[in-house]
Amino acid sequence: MRGFKVYQHKVPSNAKIGKLKIIWSRELPTAPSSVTVIKDSAHRYFLSFVVKINPEILPKTDNSVGIDLGIKTSAK
């Protein structure tokens, strides 16, 4: 979505909706490049921000992971 601003990570303003009061689930690591706004049936808005971060390289381990895909799906 274009036409949005985040003011000091507190109250974003959207060109179509206006200002929204946000309950943040976490701090944004960088300024967002885009936002997706979803309105549910209870008339609540949910915002999903896209931010650019540097990937974190994790240390190598000898641990393994098993994934159960069920009987209908098989891993290739």
N, C-alpha and C positions, 0 to 999 in steps of 0.2 A: 504494500500500500504506500502510496506517495502522499506527501503533504502532512507530515507529522513532526512534532518536536517533543523532546523529553526535557523538561525543565528541572535541572539538578536532581534527576532520578526521582522526582516526587509526583508531579502531575503532568502527564502527557496531554498534548492537544492534537486532535485529529481534525483535518479539514471537513470531513463529513459529519462527525459526531460532536466535536467540541472538546472541552476539557473533561477529563475523567479522573476521579480519585482512585488511586491504585493501592491495593494491599500487595506488597512485593513478596514473592516467595524466596527471592535471593537478589543480591546486588548484581547489576550488570557489570561484567569485567571491562567492557569498552562501550563506546557509543554505538547504538544500534544503527544498522544500515537499512533495515526494513521492519515492518510490524504486520502481523496478521491479527485481525480483530474478529472474534466469534461471539455472537449473541445467542444464548440458550433460550429454552422455552420459558424460563423463569425471569426473562429480561435482564440477565446478568451478562456482562461483557467479560471476555477472556482475551488477553493479549499475549501473543507469542512474538518475541523479538529475535531478530537475526543479528548476531554479533560476530566479529572476526577475532579469533584467538590463535595463539601459537599452540600447536599440538604438544602434549606432554608425552615424552618418551618414558615408558615404564621400564623398570629393571627386569632382566630376564630371570625366569625361575624354572625349576624343574617340575612345577605343578601342572596338572592337566585338568581339563574341563570336559564333562560329558553333557550332551544335550539330548533330551528325549523328545523327538518330533512326533511321537504317536505312531499308530499303526497305518494310517492313511498316507503319511508323508515320509519320504526317505531322503537322507542326506546324500549328496553326490560328491 
